[in-house]
Amino acid sequence: MQSSKAYPAPGPELLASDQLLSAPLYPEPDLWQALRRRWFPAVVMAGAVFTAVFTYTNAQTPRYQSETLILLDRQATLPVVDAGQPVSVNRDLSTEIQILRSRPLVERAMMRLTDPFQNTPAEVVIPNLTIRQVGNADVLSVAYVDTEPERIKAVLDALGSTYVDYSLESRRSQASSAIAFIEEQLPEARAALEQSTSAIRQFRETHRIVDPDSFGQSVVEIRQTLAGQIQQSQIAINQIRQREQVLLSQLGQDPATSLEMTTLSQDGGYQTLAAQLQQAELDLALERIRFREDYPTVQDLQARRDRILALLQQRIEQVLGRAMPVNPSTEQATLPLPIMSDSLVGEPNSQTGIVNVGSMANSTANGAGIPGSNVPLQQTLAQQVMQARVELAVHNAQLASLRQVEDEIAQEFDRIPQLQQVYTELQRQNAVESQLVNTFLSRLQELRITEAQEISPWRVLQPAGIPKIPISPNRQRNLVLGLFAGGLLGVGTALLLERMDQRIKGVEEAKAFTSLAMLGAVPKVALEGLVMGEEQRQNYKQMPFTEAFRSAALNLGYLGSSEEMRTLCFTSALSGEGKSTVTFHLAKALAELGHKVLLVDADMRKPTQHKMIQETNAVGLSTALVGETTWQNALHSVITDRFHLLSSGPMPPNPVALLGSPTMTRLLREWRQAYRYVLLDTPPIVGIADAQSVANQMDGVVLVLGLERASRPSVARALELLRSGQDRLVGMIINLLDARHDGYALVD
């Protein structure tokens, strides 16, 4: 039966099941916490590992090692010549090392041993023999391991002597073979060098150049010069053409005709005859005005004009080399006829009446004495036109010549890359052949000197000593490694145990897992200190244990008003988490704060509260529920008028039925009216239904979580059961807090 009281809806902090389901059951453990909690198995594991390593080390037979260093002469390792490039192999001694570890050489060395190691077989030496190159140096480290230090030195000394003798034999054989090879290859190398040199000489003679690079540079410079000259010629041609056009526009006629007119106008005989012709025409015209055509004077003047005209035609042919029509009767004469003047008319012939042309030549030269004549201007313009055309022809010829030269240079320039490629290849081949010949000659000289010296190229750089300290077992190293491995395994064991342990171990872990508000954290104390005898009350008041409950009591007051939070049910996930102890001392702390408190022991299966006050459990809650007595008569007064305790009473057959009965509901109502706080100590909720039957009738449920006791699955199950019953979880109290592990400060 449920109470009719309306309870507030659970807050977000009370419905944490989804978070619990997603929380990992095996969280990553904290290292230091794990070591503090699991120090004993960690120490046991570390000690066991260290003891095993120590025992194994002492059980082994000591083995010693020594080494001798063999210095390899650089000249002893002959270079291999490939295409003129010597490639040194003195950095890779793997082949030599394999030869030195071979059975024949080791057996030869063992034959040098004397008593007591004379019969040492090679099969025993080879597995314990190590030969390696020291870095990139030409030094071999020959190391030998054995149980007898004296035998180690004897074996290494014998090996060193054998290896030195082997190097001398190998050097002599190598030098002789190398000399024969070089003498065989040298003639071919010299012939190849001569052939490459001849090819370079023939190239220069064929193409008439010494170096294609310098030739190409000179061709580039010539091309640049020609380009400039061509540009200048084109500019000059354009300027001359412009000048010609200007002169032609000023002249107004064909330049050839103008030149012929100018030539005639400069001829003195032509000018005299032209003047006489004009005078004859003038006289004839005057006479025709006075007389008729058949008048003798007119006929004489006509005959005289025809004779002058014939002489003028002859003079034109003499000057120009061809005939030119002359018609002085027309208004526009074909030839220029000067105006008659006294200076141009010579003395007439006494018989013909014609002026002597020769006598007038000098006086009429260059048109002098002919008023209004434009002969000098026409002559000048015509001469300038002809001169411009001559200059134009000269520049055109020059431009054509420059372009022809440019084409030839371009052809030469196109050949340059090919010439450079051929010449470079010839030079490279010549350099390779020359270097090969020089290398052969140099190595041949060195090999002949080496062969003549006949000394061992190898020598013992550092003799072997008698070892004093064994290398196996290395006690110090093994003990350090054993200690280190034991420590790691110990830490690993602690972490593994911590991770596999599903118990909740810390406050932060409990808060993170449950997502409940923490009302208090109670430190762990001895059980005998919790018994409330009169003699122990004063000591109990001074314990930090008491301060924890006072803090939890104050926190209960912050959960709600006095009417909302009066009845509280205390439960835990499992037994042994200190739920009853926490409930008792919390009730006592509330009473000490001035509140009237009733503590009811509702755990009828395993009652505890009567033991806290050292009273009997003859009557209690069970007797009150069945009606054998009233609850007032079953009370025990712990603190007068403030703290009363109702024990569980005798165990009934069915505690769940009693706790869920209407009588229990009525009692809760009465207790709620009589006390400020009513605290019910109920059994663990996981596996037992007692707490579930009464929890839904309470104002709130407080979960007591004992560290190192409560497991993650059990706490998750407890919260799930409380949520399914619509119980109001108001928070949790963490119990059994270890001050050493969780930083709880104890105050004396």
ABEGO torsion letter per residue (X at the ends): XBBABBBBBBBAAABAAAAAAABBABBBBBAAAAAAAAAAAAAAAAAAAAAAAAAAAAABBBBBBBBBBBBBBAAABBBBBBGGBBBBAAABAAAAAAAAABAAAAAAAAAABBOAAAABBAAAAAAABBBBBBEABBBBBBBBBBABAAAAAAAAAAAAAAAAAAAAAAAAAAAAAAAAAAAAAAAAAAAAAAAAAAAAAAAAAAAGBABAAAAAAAAAAAAAAAAAAAAAAAAAAAAAAAAAAAAAAAAGBBAAAAAAAAAAAABAAAAAAAAAAAAAAAAAAAAAAABBAABAAAAAAAAAAAAAAAAAAAAAAAAAGBBBBBBAABABBABBBBBBBAAABBBBBAAAGBBBAAAAAAAABGGBGBBGBAAAAAAAAAAAAAAAAAAAAAAAAAAAAAAAAAAAAAAAAAAAAAAAAAAAAAAAAAAAAAAAAAAAAAAAAAAAAAAAAGBBABBBABBBBBBABBAOBBAAAAAAAAAAAAAAAAAAAAAAAAAABABBABAAAAAAAAGBBBABBBBBBBAAAABBBAAAAAAAAABAAAAAAAAAAAAAAAAEBAAABABBBBBBABBGAGAAAAAAAAAAAAAAAGBBBBBBBABAABBAAAAAAGBBAABEAAAAAAGABBAAAABBBABBGABBBBBAEBBBABAAAAAABAAAAAAAAAAAAABABBBBBBBBABGBAAAAAAAAABABBBBBBBBGABBAAAAAAAAAAAAAAGBBBAEBBBBGBBAAAAGBBBBX
